[in-house]
Amino acid sequence: MTAVPAVTLHNVELRHGARVIVSGLSGTFAPGSLTALVGANGSGKTTLLRALAGLHPLAAGRIDRGGLRPRDIALLAQGSHLDRAFPITCEEVVALGGSRLGPFRAVDAKRWAAARAALDRVGLAGMEHRQIQALSAGQFQRVLFARTIVQEASLILLDEPFTAVDAATTCLLLSVIRDWHAQGRTVIAVLHDLELVRRHFPRTLSLTDATGTWDVLPDRALQAA
Ligand SMILES: Nc1ncnc2c1ncn2[C@@H]1O[C@H](COP(=O)(O)OP(=O)(O)OP(=O)(O)O)[C@@H](O)[C@H]1O
C-alpha cells in the first residue's frame, strides 16, 4: 500500500446533465478515516463516490487526492457491474480484479496466493474454483470484498456493500472493513442502516445537508440524516 493521504473536496459541484445534485461541498476525509456516507435515496451518494474515484466529472470545484493514482483507489460499486454470466471462477475474479492488472497480464504465484488468502479471509476457502454464476448474492459480495483486499488500495469506496447480504455475512464483511481501518486505509461506505452506522462507523457524512462545509461530527451529521 502506498502512503495514505487526506482526500479534500474544495467547493465541489456535481451534476447529471443540467441537474445539480451536490453543490458547494467542501471538507476533508482524514488519512485512515472510516466514514459512512448517508442520505435519502437520490441525494447523490453514488455520484459523490464515483466522483471521489475519478469516474464522475466535477461541474465545479476540485478534489485533492494527495497524489493517489487510480490503482490506489478501490471502488466496490452497488450491485457490481461484473457480468455474472461470464465463465470465470472466484479465484480468477479475485486475482485478476482491481485496477492493477489488466485481464491479459500474467498473474504470478504471489498474486494467486494472495487471492486464495483473501477468499479464505471472507469465508470462501474451498470455493476457489467455483464459477461466479453459481454463487448466491451474499457469496458474490464476499468475492468482491476478497478482490478489494487483494487490490491493497489506500482509498476504499464501498457503495451499499450490505445490500442483499444476510446478518452473518454483514458481520464478516464489517470485520474486513475493520481490518482495512486498522491498517490505516481510508474507507468511505454508502449505507442506509443508521443503527449499523452508529455502531461501526466513527464518522458520518450526511448528504441531506451537503451544501457547504462539512465537519463529519457523527451526532450532528446523523441528526441531519
Ligand atoms: N446516469 C444518470 N443520469 C441522470 N441522472 C442520474 C443518473 N444517475 C443518477 N441520476 C440522478 O442523480 C441523483 C443522485 O443519484 P445517486 O445515485 O447519486 O443517489 P444516491 O444517493 O446514491 O441514491 P440511492 O440511495 O437511491 O442509491 C438522483 O436524482 C438520480 O435520479
The ligand as an SDF file (V2000), in Angstrom:
LIG
                    3D

 31 33  0  0  0  0  0  0  0  0999 V2000
  -26.9640    8.4380  -15.1750 N   0  0  0  0  0  0  0  0  0  0  0  0
  -27.7840    9.3720  -14.6750 C   0  0  0  0  0  0  0  0  0  0  0  0
  -28.3670   10.2830  -15.4800 N   0  0  0  0  0  0  0  0  0  0  0  0
  -29.1810   11.2390  -14.9940 C   0  0  0  0  0  0  0  0  0  0  0  0
  -29.4840   11.3660  -13.6850 N   0  0  0  0  0  0  0  0  0  0  0  0
  -28.9350   10.4840  -12.8380 C   0  0  0  0  0  0  0  0  0  0  0  0
  -28.0610    9.4450  -13.2820 C   0  0  0  0  0  0  0  0  0  0  0  0
  -27.6600    8.7210  -12.2120 N   0  0  0  0  0  0  0  0  0  0  0  0
  -28.2770    9.2830  -11.1440 C   0  0  0  0  0  0  0  0  0  0  0  0
  -29.0430   10.3380  -11.5110 N   0  0  0  0  0  0  0  0  0  0  0  0
  -29.8330   11.1980  -10.6110 C   0  0  0  0  0  0  0  0  0  0  0  0
  -28.9370   11.8450   -9.7330 O   0  0  0  0  0  0  0  0  0  0  0  0
  -29.4690   11.8990   -8.4040 C   0  0  0  0  0  0  0  0  0  0  0  0
  -28.4480   11.2650   -7.4550 C   0  0  0  0  0  0  0  0  0  0  0  0
  -28.3400    9.8800   -7.7570 O   0  0  0  0  0  0  0  0  0  0  0  0
  -27.3880    8.9260   -6.9010 P   0  0  0  0  0  0  0  0  0  0  0  0
  -27.4940    7.5630   -7.4860 O   0  0  0  0  0  0  0  0  0  0  0  0
  -26.0570    9.5520   -6.7630 O   0  0  0  0  0  0  0  0  0  0  0  0
  -28.1360    8.9960   -5.4780 O   0  0  0  0  0  0  0  0  0  0  0  0
  -27.9810    8.0580   -4.2060 P   0  0  0  0  0  0  0  0  0  0  0  0
  -27.9720    8.9640   -3.0220 O   0  0  0  0  0  0  0  0  0  0  0  0
  -26.8050    7.1540   -4.3650 O   0  0  0  0  0  0  0  0  0  0  0  0
  -29.3360    7.2350   -4.2520 O   0  0  0  0  0  0  0  0  0  0  0  0
  -29.7580    5.7670   -3.6660 P   0  0  0  0  0  0  0  0  0  0  0  0
  -29.7720    5.8790   -2.1680 O   0  0  0  0  0  0  0  0  0  0  0  0
  -31.1350    5.5820   -4.2130 O   0  0  0  0  0  0  0  0  0  0  0  0
  -28.7690    4.7640   -4.1950 O   0  0  0  0  0  0  0  0  0  0  0  0
  -30.7990   11.1820   -8.4640 C   0  0  0  0  0  0  0  0  0  0  0  0
  -31.8100   12.1470   -8.5130 O   0  0  0  0  0  0  0  0  0  0  0  0
  -30.7610   10.3820   -9.7420 C   0  0  0  0  0  0  0  0  0  0  0  0
  -32.0310   10.2820  -10.3070 O   0  0  0  0  0  0  0  0  0  0  0  0
  1  2  1  0
  2  3  1  0
  2  7  2  0
  3  4  2  0
  4  5  1  0
  5  6  2  0
  6  7  1  0
  6 10  1  0
  7  8  1  0
  8  9  2  0
  9 10  1  0
 10 11  1  0
 11 12  1  0
 11 30  1  0
 12 13  1  0
 13 14  1  0
 13 28  1  0
 14 15  1  0
 15 16  1  0
 16 17  2  0
 16 18  1  0
 16 19  1  0
 19 20  1  0
 20 21  2  0
 20 22  1  0
 20 23  1  0
 23 24  1  0
 24 25  2  0
 24 26  1  0
 24 27  1  0
 28 29  1  0
 28 30  1  0
 30 31  1  0
M  END
$$$$
